[in-house]
Amino acid sequence: MLSYFALGAGIGFVAGVSPGPVLTLVVAETLRGGWLRGAAVAAGPLLSDGPIIALAFLVLAQLPPDFVRGISLLGGAFLLYLAATTFVNARRARLKRAERLTARGGLLKGLLARALSPNPYLFWFLVGAPLLLQAAQETWLAPLGFLLGYYSTIVGSNVALALALHRYVDLFSERLYRGLLLLGSAILGVYGLGLLGRAAASDH
């Protein structure tokens, strides 16, 4: 369980700090109305991802193991793609303080931003659900560990960002943010290679 918790936590951290609609809204809502509004946006994935996870899990559970292994290979390639794009974007990433008046609705806004983005669907069908299926073959606690790790960091990192922006808005360094993205790129690269290796090893 601990290994899957660590795996989920690492992937969730990268997802939390990477540029995207939810992160943009966390920044905008925090600057507009305080850290509680930003934290409400950050909690959006807790409500939006449930149906996506259930659908991906149910669909993949009906497929033969060889097909799921193929999807795992695609998932590893997808993580490497995300690692590369995160690395490239880190060099010019900016916190969009100018958008402080564009976000409204707190939790609902975060839910819609997450649900209407293609990334969670790609992630759960290519990466998350195959990992959950593999974890379930070991013990029922392993998928729970992955989900706890993933959501504790994807939500926790954005809540921490909201708190930091609220208290240190004039001191928050974009250099630090870019450093976090570079770290996230490295983590994604390691996990992508690991997923590819695990899927390839299962063929033997």
C-alpha positions, 0 to 999 in steps of 0.5 A, a space after each residue: 500500500 505504501 508504494 502505491 501511496 507514494 506513486 499516487 502522491 508523486 503523480 498528484 503533486 506534479 498534476 497539482 503544480 503543473 499549469 492548467 485551468 484548475 491551477 489558474 483558477 486557484 491563483 485567480 480566486 485566491 487573489 480575488 477573494 482570499 485563500 478559502 476561495 482558492 482552496 474551494 477551487 482546489 477541491 474541485 477534483 474531489 467531486 469531478 473525478 469520481 465518475 471518470 475513475 468509475 468509468 475507466 475502471 469498469 471499461 478496462 476491467 472488461 478488457 483482456 490483460 494483454 489489452 490493458 498492458 498495451 494501454 499501460 505502455 501508452 500510459 507510460 508514453 503519456 507520462 513521458 510526454 507530460 514530463 517533456 512538455 512540463 520541462 519546456 513550459 517551466 522555462 517560461 511559466 508565469 503565475 497569472 496574477 492579471 486574471 484575478 477578476 475572471 474566476 467565480 463560483 469557487 468549488 463549482 468553478 473548480 469542478 467544471 474546470 477539471 471535468 471539462 478538461 481532457 487531461 483527467 480522462 486521458 490520465 485515468 484511462 491511460 495511467 490511473 485505471 491500469 494502475 488501480 487494476 494492478 494494485 487490486 490484484 495485490 490487496 484492496 488497500 493498494 488502490 486505496 493507497 494510490 487514491 489517497 496519495 494522489 488526491 492528498 497532493 493534487 488538492 494539498 499542493 493547490 491549497 498550499 499555493 492558495 495559502 502562500 499566495 494569500 500571505 506572501 503574494 508580493 514575495 512569491 517567486 516565479 523562479 520557485 514555481 518554475 523550479 517546482 515544475 522542473 522537479 515535477 518534470 523529473 518525477 513524471 519522467 521517472 514514473 513514465 519509465 517505470 510504467 513502461 518497464 512494468 508493462 514490458 515486464 508483465 509480457 514475460 
